[in-house]
Amino acid sequence: MSRIAEVVVPARLGRSFRWLLASSWTSNLGDGIALAAGPLLVASLTRDAFLVALAATVQWLPPLLFGLVAGALTDRLDRKLIVVTVDAARAVVLAVLTLAVATDRVSIVAVLAALFVLATAEVFADNSSQTMVPALVAREDLAVANSRLQTGFITVNQLAGPPLGAALFTVAAGWALGVQAVVVALGAVLVTRVVLPAREPGTGPRPALRHDIVEGLRWAVAHPAVRTLVLTITIFNVTFGAAWSVLVLYATQRLGLGEIGFGLVTTVGAVGGLAGVLVYGWITQRVSLGSIMRIGLVIETLTHLVLALTTSPWIALPVFFVFGAHAFVWGTTSIAVRQRAVPLALQGRVGSVNQVGVFGGLVVGSAIGGVLAQHAGVTAPFWFAFAGSAVFVALIWRSLRHVAHADEEQVPATA
């Protein structure tokens, strides 16, 4: 057993990282349940394509609204305390929503409001959790540590969580929400065992929060590799958000899959992610970071094209598999590049700039996807995603060379 633990989480990563990993995997199980249960709950209350897309929007909007503030507070306050507090708050909201569903006193407005509150809490939890990694493990182990976190995200968030959430939902919507509340609360308990190194006390008066936010923004814009990553993920999440905002309708209507089948779509993508885990080390040893980014963008562009054309699950599911592998490779690489390049004191703020780009793109994309699906059919967002991705790939192609030299491009830690 100890040998297995050593392979999965090497001892050199430290006991605190193992507790952080356990908390992350546990919380991700709850989030995975929500990936299926949330859209199914919304779809059970309304068949309006715009409202279904709006549910995605209200979950993607909080990072855009509060991401920069979360990053600044992460760099100022106790990161562990932030995670514990907001995860406990998420568990309480889920418990209240469970009671409302169980007593048949829930409305689409209440569900949308709850999704917004849960997503807001998650902004602070995710930002703080991610900044703990470079504080707990050595710089040369960041790729290993992040790959373990991403592996847990794939296996429990995307592989185990969605089918479990869909299965629980078919029994009763309250069951899915109640189980999610329990595992999120457990994740909060586990993270209390993490011991972070003491921070050096600041000297002089603390600047205004706005100053900290601006400093993080300036640093991200000045660093070529980080700037390129933020720009790329922003634009590609506009196209991705447009298509994936109506995925529940695409899977159930276009592909003819039922509620369990919708969970299967995410599961197949997760299996692809596991394939990405297995080949990630081999890829990074043989392919430059810039080339990894380029290949990933081409894969994502072609994904939208094939999904727009097909009505067959036998064609669509392999596409979701390949996309899942691409998502793991892209996500792990971009996180490692950013963490290596960014000074520890700026991790929260620069990470929040990236997060704003991620979810800003998703918010814009989901709004576009909802309107397109409502007026032009469920495949219209996928055609938009293909055309937009293809144009951006052509424009950004040469700039991706910065990613390959992230460690060589130094920017001062203070503006």
Secondary structure, DSSP 4 states (H G I P E B T S, - for coil): -HHHHHHHS-GGG-HHHHHHHHHHHHHHHHHHHHHHHHHHHHHHH---HHHHHHHHHHHHHHHHHHHHHHHHHHHHS-HHHHHHHHHHHHHHHHHHHHHHHHTT---HHHHHHHHHHHHHHHHHHHHHHHHHHHHHS-GGGHHHHHHHHHHHIIIIIIIIHHHHHHHHHHH-HHHHHHHHHHHHHHHHHHHTT--PPPPPPP-SPPPPHHHHHHHHHHHHHHSHHHHHHHHHHHHHHHHHHHHHTTHHHIIIIIS---HHHHHHHHHHHHHHHHHHHHHHHHHHHHS-HHHHHHHHHHHHHHHHHHHHH---HHHHHHHHHHHHHHHHHHHHHHHHHHHHHS-GGGHHHHHHHHHHHHHHHHHHHHHHHHHHHHHH-TTHHHHHHHHHHHHHHHHHTGGGGGGGGGGG----S--
